[in-house]
Amino acid sequence: MLKVMELSFLLVTVCMLNSVQAYWGWGPCPKSVGNGTQFEYWRFSYTSWFEYKRSNVPKWEEGTQCNKLRFGKIPGKGDLIFTRPGESSENVPVSIDEQPGTSINEGKLRFTYTFPSHSYVKDLQVAATDFHDFILTWTCSNYFIFHTEGAQIWSKRNYDIQPYVDIHTERALKLINPQLEFTKMNQENCPRL
């Protein structure tokens, strides 16, 4: 009976992975992604960024629009401002630090979002950036014998920049998971920085 249950579990897992293959992969997460350039964290201190495109984000971020990430001093504090259609904007405080065992200059950051009822921790890596117009962030989580990946592209402006961002992130996207499917975010009627 135990063997039948184990085989059933394995079959369900394989089917699940095949149905969402763009987001799930076998084995552990890759150790690192990106172009290998030095991440100059001080260049992000006291800047704001609009979410341009996303792939595989947490449930609480689904359906949001006009998302803006404001960095304070890094490492340190920041905040995420997001809006759900028909609702007012929410401001979520974010603590930004390096991931344990890494240097902040590697671009491996730990974001801790503080909601009224709980905290949510998200480790991510800055896979590519030009420090002025775009940031490509990548995240990966391990689950037993497989992993899931996600990515977000952030732009310094929410207008007149998208062709530039698309051209300059195309090469970087091949360094992470080229199967990730991105959804363009609604940044219409959002305030300019």
Accessible surface in RSA format (square Angstrom, percent):
REM  Atomic radii and reference values for relative SASA: ProtOr
REM  Chains: A
REM  Algorithm: Lee & Richards
REM  Probe-radius: 1.40
REM  Slices: 20
REM RES _ NUM      All-atoms   Total-Side   Main-Chain    Non-polar    All polar
REM                ABS   REL    ABS   REL    ABS   REL    ABS   REL    ABS   REL
RES MET A   1   178.49  92.4 134.83  89.2  43.67 104.0 115.48  98.2  63.02  83.5
RES LEU A   2   123.89  69.0 118.60  84.8   5.29  13.3 119.68  84.0   4.21  11.3
RES LYS A   3   152.48  74.4 151.99  93.3   0.49   1.2 100.23  90.2  52.24  55.7
RES VAL A   4    91.64  60.3  91.09  82.5   0.55   1.3  91.32  79.3   0.32   0.9
RES MET A   5   112.70  58.4 106.25  70.3   6.44  15.3  92.35  78.5  20.34  27.0
RES GLU A   6    95.19  54.7  87.23  66.0   7.96  19.0  41.47  80.2  53.72  43.9
RES LEU A   7   115.92  64.6 112.24  80.3   3.68   9.3 112.75  79.2   3.17   8.5
RES SER A   8    55.02  46.5  50.66  67.6   4.36  10.1  32.42  69.0  22.60  31.7
RES PHE A   9   116.54  58.3 110.65  68.5   5.89  15.3 115.98  70.3   0.56   1.6
RES LEU A  10    84.56  47.1  84.56  60.5   0.00   0.0  84.56  59.4   0.00   0.0
RES LEU A  11   116.57  64.9 113.44  81.2   3.13   7.9 116.22  81.6   0.35   1.0
RES VAL A  12    97.02  63.8  94.43  85.5   2.59   6.3  96.45  83.8   0.58   1.6
RES THR A  13     4.65   3.3   4.08   4.1   0.56   1.3   0.91   1.2   3.73   5.6
RES VAL A  14    51.51  33.9  51.43  46.6   0.09   0.2  51.43  44.7   0.09   0.2
RES CYS A  15    72.52  54.9  64.69  72.2   7.83  18.4  28.81  73.0  43.71  47.1
RES MET A  16    78.37  40.6  71.79  47.5   6.58  15.7  42.79  36.4  35.58  47.1
RES LEU A  17     8.75   4.9   7.21   5.2   1.54   3.9   7.31   5.1   1.44   3.9
RES ASN A  18    97.23  67.1  84.18  81.3  13.06  31.4  23.82  57.3  73.41  71.0
RES SER A  19    87.69  74.1  48.54  64.8  39.15  90.2  50.02 106.5  37.67  52.8
RES VAL A  20    52.17  34.3  46.27  41.9   5.90  14.2  52.17  45.3   0.00   0.0
RES GLN A  21   112.05  62.7 107.80  78.8   4.25  10.1  23.47  50.0  88.57  67.2
RES ALA A  22    14.92  13.7  13.66  21.1   1.26   2.9  14.14  19.9   0.77   2.0
RES TYR A  23    58.66  27.4  57.68  32.8   0.98   2.6  35.37  26.6  23.30  28.7
RES TRP A  24    63.12  25.3  50.92  24.6  12.20  28.6  43.04  22.9  20.08  32.6
RES GLY A  25    20.16  24.9   0.00   N/A  20.16  24.9  19.83  54.4   0.33   0.7
RES TRP A  26   136.96  55.0 117.13  56.7  19.82  46.5  91.47  48.8  45.49  73.8
RES GLY A  27    25.22  31.1   0.00   N/A  25.22  31.1  23.48  64.4   1.74   3.9
RES PRO A  28   107.31  78.2  93.93  85.6  13.38  48.6  97.19  80.2  10.12  62.9
RES CYS A  29    23.62  17.9  12.91  14.4  10.71  25.2  11.67  29.6  11.95  12.9
RES PRO A  30    61.91  45.1  44.55  40.6  17.36  63.1  56.87  47.0   5.03  31.3
RES LYS A  31   190.98  93.2 170.22 104.4  20.76  49.4 118.54 106.7  72.43  77.2
RES SER A  32    62.76  53.0  42.72  57.0  20.03  46.1  27.30  58.1  35.46  49.7
RES VAL A  33    18.68  12.3   6.12   5.5  12.56  30.3  14.64  12.7   4.04  11.0
RES GLY A  34    19.43  24.0   0.00   N/A  19.43  24.0   1.07   2.9  18.37  41.1
RES ASN A  35    74.50  51.4  45.08  43.6  29.42  70.8  25.82  62.1  48.69  47.1
RES GLY A  36    77.15  95.1   0.00   N/A  77.15  95.1  42.49 116.6  34.67  77.6
RES THR A  37    91.90  65.4  70.29  71.3  21.61  51.5  63.57  85.4  28.33  42.8
RES GLN A  38   110.95  62.0  97.37  71.2  13.59  32.4  43.43  92.4  67.52  51.2
RES PHE A  39    10.70   5.4   7.57   4.7   3.13   8.1  10.66   6.5   0.05   0.1
RES GLU A  40    53.07  30.5  51.31  38.8   1.76   4.2  12.30  23.8  40.77  33.3
RES TYR A  41    59.21  27.6  59.21  33.7   0.00   0.0  13.75  10.3  45.46  56.0
RES TRP A  42   161.79  64.9 152.48  73.8   9.32  21.9 136.69  72.9  25.11  40.7
RES ARG A  43    74.24  31.2  58.77  30.0  15.48  36.9  12.14  16.6  62.10  37.6
RES PHE A  44     1.93   1.0   1.93   1.2   0.00   0.0   1.93   1.2   0.00   0.0
RES SER A  45    23.61  20.0  12.90  17.2  10.71  24.7  10.00  21.3  13.61  19.1
RES TYR A  46   162.24  75.7 131.57  74.9  30.67  79.8 110.96  83.4  51.28  63.2
RES THR A  47    23.71  16.9  17.15  17.4   6.56  15.6  23.10  31.0   0.61   0.9
RES SER A  48    21.67  18.3  18.20  24.3   3.46   8.0   3.68   7.8  17.98  25.2
RES TRP A  49     0.17   0.1   0.17   0.1   0.00   0.0   0.17   0.1   0.00   0.0
RES PHE A  50     3.68   1.8   3.68   2.3   0.00   0.0   3.68   2.2   0.00   0.0
RES GLU A  51     0.05   0.0   0.05   0.0   0.00   0.0   0.00   0.0   0.05   0.0
RES TYR A  52     7.88   3.7   6.92   3.9   0.96   2.5   3.99   3.0   3.89   4.8
RES LYS A  53    49.43  24.1  49.43  30.3   0.00   0.0  11.43  10.3  38.00  40.5
RES ARG A  54    16.77   7.0  16.13   8.2   0.64   1.5  10.94  15.0   5.83   3.5
RES SER A  55     2.73   2.3   0.00   0.0   2.73   6.3   2.39   5.1   0.34   0.5
RES ASN A  56    58.35  40.2  34.60  33.4  23.76  57.2   7.49  18.0  50.86  49.2
RES VAL A  57    19.66  12.9   6.36   5.8  13.29  32.0   8.15   7.1  11.51  31.2
RES PRO A  58    25.86  18.8  12.81  11.7  13.06  47.5  25.12  20.7   0.75   4.6
RES LYS A  59   165.61  80.8 150.91  92.6  14.69  35.0 108.99  98.1  56.62  60.3
RES TRP A  60    47.72  19.2  39.55  19.1   8.17  19.2  46.80  25.0   0.93   1.5
RES GLU A  61     5.86   3.4   5.86   4.4   0.00   0.0   1.85   3.6   4.00   3.3
RES GLU A  62    82.62  47.4  73.38  55.5   9.23  22.0  28.24  54.6  54.37  44.4
RES GLY A  63    51.83  63.9   0.00   N/A  51.83  63.9  40.55 111.3  11.29  25.3
RES THR A  64     5.74   4.1   0.27   0.3   5.48  13.0   0.15   0.2   5.60   8.5
RES GLN A  65    41.94  23.5  41.94  30.7   0.00   0.0   2.64   5.6  39.31  29.8
RES CYS A  66    22.10  16.7  17.14  19.1   4.96  11.7   6.56  16.6  15.54  16.8
RES ASN A  67     2.52   1.7   2.28   2.2   0.24   0.6   0.33   0.8   2.19   2.1
RES LYS A  68    29.65  14.5  29.65  18.2   0.00   0.0   6.15   5.5  23.50  25.0
RES LEU A  69     8.87   4.9   8.87   6.3   0.00   0.0   8.87   6.2   0.00   0.0
RES ARG A  70    87.19  36.6  87.10  44.4   0.09   0.2  23.73  32.4  63.46  38.5
RES PHE A  71    15.67   7.8   8.55   5.3   7.13  18.5   9.20   5.6   6.47  18.5
RES GLY A  72    16.93  20.9   0.00   N/A  16.93  20.9  16.65  45.7   0.28   0.6
RES LYS A  73   127.39  62.1 123.15  75.6   4.23  10.1  85.20  76.7  42.19  44.9
RES ILE A  74     1.79   1.0   0.31   0.2   1.48   3.6   0.31   0.2   1.48   4.0
RES PRO A  75    55.32  40.3  43.91  40.0  11.40  41.5  44.37  36.6  10.94  68.0
RES GLY A  76    26.01  32.1   0.00   N/A  26.01  32.1  25.18  69.1   0.83   1.9
RES LYS A  77   141.37  69.0 138.66  85.1   2.71   6.5  97.64  87.9  43.73  46.6
RES GLY A  78    14.13  17.4   0.00   N/A  14.13  17.4   8.61  23.6   5.51  12.3
RES ASP A  79    18.91  13.2  18.91  18.8   0.00   0.0   8.95  21.1   9.96   9.9
RES LEU A  80     5.70   3.2   5.70   4.1   0.00   0.0   5.70   4.0   0.00   0.0
RES ILE A  81    30.32  17.3  30.32  22.6   0.00   0.0  30.32  21.8   0.00   0.0
RES PHE A  82     5.15   2.6   4.89   3.0   0.25   0.7   4.89   3.0   0.25   0.7
RES THR A  83    21.80  15.5  21.62  21.9   0.18   0.4  18.29  24.6   3.51   5.3
RES ARG A  84    64.20  27.0  63.37  32.3   0.83   2.0  25.54  34.9  38.65  23.4
RES PRO A  85    88.80  64.7  68.82  62.7  19.98  72.6  71.80  59.3  17.00 105.7
RES GLY A  86    92.34 113.9   0.00   N/A  92.34 113.9  46.17 126.7  46.17 103.4
RES GLU A  87   100.23  57.5  80.77  61.1  19.46  46.3  36.83  71.2  63.40  51.8
RES SER A  88    95.20  80.4  75.57 100.8  19.63  45.2  53.56 114.1  41.63  58.3
RES SER A  89    68.54  57.9  43.34  57.8  25.20  58.1  21.05  44.8  47.49  66.5
RES GLU A  90    73.12  42.0  69.00  52.2   4.12   9.8  30.64  59.3  42.47  34.7
RES ASN A  91    84.79  58.5  58.83  56.9  25.96  62.5  27.83  67.0  56.96  55.1
RES VAL A  92     4.99   3.3   4.26   3.9   0.73   1.8   4.99   4.3   0.00   0.0
RES PRO A  93    72.28  52.7  71.64  65.3   0.64   2.3  72.28  59.7   0.00   0.0
RES VAL A  94     1.01   0.7   0.00   0.0   1.01   2.4   0.11   0.1   0.90   2.4
RES SER A  95    38.07  32.2  35.81  47.8   2.25   5.2  11.63  24.8  26.43  37.0
RES ILE A  96     0.41   0.2   0.00   0.0   0.41   1.0   0.00   0.0   0.41   1.1
RES ASP A  97    64.92  45.5  64.92  64.6   0.00   0.0  14.38  33.8  50.54  50.4
RES GLU A  98    62.88  36.1  55.47  42.0   7.40  17.6   7.23  14.0  55.64  45.4
RES GLN A  99    32.02  17.9  31.98  23.4   0.03   0.1   2.33   5.0  29.68  22.5
RES PRO A 100    93.93  68.5  66.55  60.7  27.37  99.5  77.37  63.9  16.56 102.9
RES GLY A 101    90.05 111.0   0.00   N/A  90.05 111.0  45.39 124.6  44.65 100.0
RES THR A 102    33.50  23.8  16.29  16.5  17.21  41.0  20.68  27.8  12.82  19.4
RES SER A 103    53.62  45.3  43.86  58.5   9.76  22.5  41.38  88.1  12.24  17.2
RES ILE A 104    18.44  10.5  15.65  11.7   2.79   6.7  15.65  11.3   2.79   7.6
RES ASN A 105    55.19  38.1  53.43  51.6   1.76   4.2   5.72  13.8  49.47  47.8
RES GLU A 106    83.31  47.8  65.75  49.7  17.56  41.8  37.80  73.1  45.51  37.2
RES GLY A 107     0.00   0.0   0.00   N/A   0.00   0.0   0.00   0.0   0.00   0.0
RES LYS A 108    34.33  16.7  34.33  21.1   0.00   0.0  10.20   9.2  24.12  25.7
RES LEU A 109     2.61   1.5   2.61   1.9   0.00   0.0   2.61   1.8   0.00   0.0
RES ARG A 110    74.28  31.2  74.28  37.9   0.00   0.0  18.37  25.1  55.91  33.9
RES PHE A 111     3.75   1.9   3.75   2.3   0.00   0.0   3.75   2.3   0.00   0.0
RES THR A 112    35.08  25.0  35.08  35.6   0.00   0.0  22.66  30.4  12.43  18.8
RES TYR A 113    10.23   4.8  10.23   5.8   0.00   0.0   0.01   0.0  10.22  12.6
RES THR A 114    67.27  47.8  62.80  63.7   4.47  10.7  46.73  62.8  20.54  31.1
RES PHE A 115    27.06  13.5  20.00  12.4   7.06  18.4  21.05  12.8   6.00  17.2
RES PRO A 116   145.77 106.2  99.46  90.7  46.31 168.3 112.77  93.1  33.00 205.1
RES SER A 117   101.36  85.7  63.61  84.9  37.75  87.0  54.61 116.3  46.75  65.5
RES HIS A 118   103.16  56.4  88.46  61.5  14.70  37.6  83.35  85.9  19.80  23.0
RES SER A 119    68.51  57.9  41.91  55.9  26.60  61.3  21.23  45.2  47.28  66.2
RES TYR A 120    67.85  31.7  65.10  37.0   2.75   7.2  47.81  35.9  20.04  24.7
RES VAL A 121    80.12  52.7  57.53  52.1  22.58  54.4  57.53  50.0  22.58  61.3
RES LYS A 122    14.76   7.2  10.83   6.6   3.93   9.4  12.04  10.8   2.72   2.9
RES ASP A 123    46.89  32.8  38.64  38.5   8.25  19.5  16.60  39.1  30.29  30.2
RES LEU A 124    10.06   5.6   7.80   5.6   2.27   5.7  10.06   7.1   0.00   0.0
RES GLN A 125    13.85   7.7  13.58   9.9   0.27   0.6   3.18   6.8  10.67   8.1
RES VAL A 126    19.07  12.6   7.26   6.6  11.82  28.5   7.26   6.3  11.82  32.1
RES ALA A 127     0.75   0.7   0.00   0.0   0.75   1.7   0.08   0.1   0.67   1.8
RES ALA A 128     6.84   6.3   4.32   6.7   2.52   5.7   6.84   9.6   0.00   0.0
RES THR A 129    23.88  17.0   6.28   6.4  17.60  41.9   6.28   8.4  17.60  26.6
RES ASP A 130    35.41  24.8  23.19  23.1  12.21  28.9  28.63  67.4   6.78   6.8
RES PHE A 131    28.86  14.4  24.05  14.9   4.81  12.5  24.10  14.6   4.76  13.6
RES HIS A 132   109.69  59.9 105.49  73.3   4.19  10.7  70.76  72.9  38.93  45.3
RES ASP A 133    28.23  19.8  28.22  28.1   0.01   0.0   0.01   0.0  28.22  28.1
RES PHE A 134     8.81   4.4   8.81   5.5   0.00   0.0   8.81   5.3   0.00   0.0
RES ILE A 135     3.42   1.9   3.42   2.5   0.00   0.0   3.42   2.5   0.00   0.0
RES LEU A 136     0.00   0.0   0.00   0.0   0.00   0.0   0.00   0.0   0.00   0.0
RES THR A 137    11.31   8.0  11.13  11.3   0.18   0.4   9.05  12.2   2.26   3.4
RES TRP A 138    14.47   5.8  13.60   6.6   0.88   2.1  14.40   7.7   0.07   0.1
RES THR A 139    27.42  19.5  26.16  26.5   1.27   3.0  21.59  29.0   5.83   8.8
RES CYS A 140    26.26  19.9   2.44   2.7  23.82  56.0   3.27   8.3  22.99  24.8
RES SER A 141    48.02  40.6  42.45  56.7   5.57  12.8  16.40  34.9  31.62  44.3
RES ASN A 142    91.97  63.4  66.38  64.1  25.59  61.6  26.33  63.4  65.64  63.4
RES TYR A 143   104.69  48.9 100.35  57.1   4.34  11.3  68.94  51.8  35.75  44.1
RES PHE A 144   167.85  84.0 116.35  72.1  51.51 134.0 126.71  76.8  41.14 117.8
RES ILE A 145    68.09  38.7  60.54  45.1   7.55  18.2  66.20  47.7   1.89   5.1
RES PHE A 146    16.69   8.3  15.68   9.7   1.01   2.6  15.68   9.5   1.01   2.9
RES HIS A 147    14.09   7.7  14.09   9.8   0.00   0.0  10.93  11.3   3.16   3.7
RES THR A 148    19.52  13.9  18.40  18.7   1.12   2.7  16.24  21.8   3.27   4.9
RES GLU A 149    15.48   8.9  14.14  10.7   1.33   3.2   1.38   2.7  14.10  11.5
RES GLY A 150     1.31   1.6   0.00   N/A   1.31   1.6   0.63   1.7   0.68   1.5
RES ALA A 151     3.97   3.7   0.00   0.0   3.97   9.0   2.63   3.7   1.35   3.6
RES GLN A 152     9.14   5.1   8.70   6.4   0.44   1.1   2.43   5.2   6.71   5.1
RES ILE A 153     0.94   0.5   0.94   0.7   0.00   0.0   0.94   0.7   0.00   0.0
RES TRP A 154    11.83   4.7  11.83   5.7   0.00   0.0   9.27   4.9   2.55   4.1
RES SER A 155     0.86   0.7   0.86   1.1   0.00   0.0   0.86   1.8   0.00   0.0
RES LYS A 156    55.31  27.0  55.19  33.9   0.11   0.3  30.30  27.3  25.01  26.6
RES ARG A 157    88.38  37.1  87.29  44.5   1.09   2.6  26.51  36.2  61.87  37.5
RES ASN A 158    17.40  12.0   4.57   4.4  12.83  30.9   1.08   2.6  16.31  15.8
RES TYR A 159    65.36  30.5  59.57  33.9   5.79  15.1  36.87  27.7  28.49  35.1
RES ASP A 160   125.21  87.7  85.55  85.1  39.66  93.8  32.83  77.3  92.38  92.1
RES ILE A 161    10.40   5.9   9.16   6.8   1.25   3.0  10.40   7.5   0.00   0.0
RES GLN A 162    29.08  16.3  28.91  21.1   0.18   0.4  19.40  41.3   9.69   7.3
RES PRO A 163    94.68  69.0  88.87  81.0   5.82  21.1  94.48  78.0   0.20   1.2
RES TYR A 164    76.06  35.5  70.68  40.2   5.37  14.0  57.08  42.9  18.97  23.4
RES VAL A 165     0.00   0.0   0.00   0.0   0.00   0.0   0.00   0.0   0.00   0.0
RES ASP A 166    52.23  36.6  46.32  46.1   5.90  14.0  24.28  57.1  27.95  27.9
RES ILE A 167   120.77  68.7 109.73  81.7  11.04  26.6 110.97  79.9   9.80  26.6
RES HIS A 168    81.81  44.7  67.57  47.0  14.24  36.4  44.88  46.3  36.93  43.0
RES THR A 169     1.55   1.1   1.55   1.6   0.00   0.0   0.00   0.0   1.55   2.3
RES GLU A 170   100.51  57.7  98.63  74.6   1.88   4.5  30.88  59.7  69.63  56.8
RES ARG A 171   187.66  78.8 185.75  94.7   1.92   4.6  67.83  92.7 119.83  72.6
RES ALA A 172     6.82   6.3   4.93   7.6   1.89   4.3   6.10   8.6   0.72   1.9
RES LEU A 173    39.59  22.0  39.54  28.3   0.05   0.1  39.59  27.8   0.00   0.0
RES LYS A 174   136.12  66.4 118.08  72.5  18.03  42.9  72.24  65.0  63.88  68.0
RES LEU A 175    84.35  47.0  65.05  46.5  19.30  48.5  68.42  48.1  15.92  42.8
RES ILE A 176    19.97  11.4   0.10   0.1  19.88  47.9   0.40   0.3  19.58  53.1
RES ASN A 177    23.88  16.5  20.08  19.4   3.80   9.2   5.50  13.2  18.37  17.8
RES PRO A 178    97.47  71.0  66.95  61.0  30.52 110.9  71.46  59.0  26.02 161.7
RES GLN A 179   105.86  59.2  94.07  68.8  11.79  28.1  36.49  77.7  69.37  52.6
RES LEU A 180    12.82   7.1   0.27   0.2  12.55  31.5   0.27   0.2  12.55  33.8
RES GLU A 181   121.29  69.6 113.95  86.2   7.34  17.5  40.61  78.5  80.68  65.9
RES PHE A 182    51.90  26.0  18.20  11.3  33.70  87.7  18.44  11.2  33.46  95.8
RES THR A 183    87.41  62.2  83.19  84.3   4.22  10.1  54.08  72.6  33.34  50.4
RES LYS A 184   129.18  63.0 106.14  65.1  23.04  54.9  60.61  54.6  68.57  73.0
RES MET A 185    17.52   9.1  10.94   7.2   6.59  15.7   9.70   8.3   7.82  10.4
RES ASN A 186    67.59  46.6  57.24  55.3  10.35  24.9  28.82  69.4  38.77  37.5
RES GLN A 187    21.50  12.0  13.21   9.7   8.29  19.7  14.55  31.0   6.95   5.3
RES GLU A 188   133.89  76.9 121.00  91.5  12.90  30.7  44.04  85.2  89.86  73.4
RES ASN A 189   156.50 107.9 109.04 105.4  47.46 114.3  40.06  96.4 116.44 112.6
RES CYS A 190    14.02  10.6   0.00   0.0  14.02  33.0   1.10   2.8  12.93  13.9
RES PRO A 191    94.25  68.7  81.47  74.3  12.78  46.5  93.65  77.3   0.60   3.7
RES ARG A 192   155.86  65.4 131.71  67.1  24.16  57.5  46.03  62.9 109.83  66.6
RES LEU A 193   101.04  56.3  34.51  24.7  66.53 167.2  64.03  45.0  37.01  99.6
END  Absolute sums over single chains surface
CHAIN  1 A    10854.9       8798.1       2056.9       6357.3       4497.7
END  Absolute sums over all chains
TOTAL         10854.9       8798.1       2056.9       6357.3       4497.7
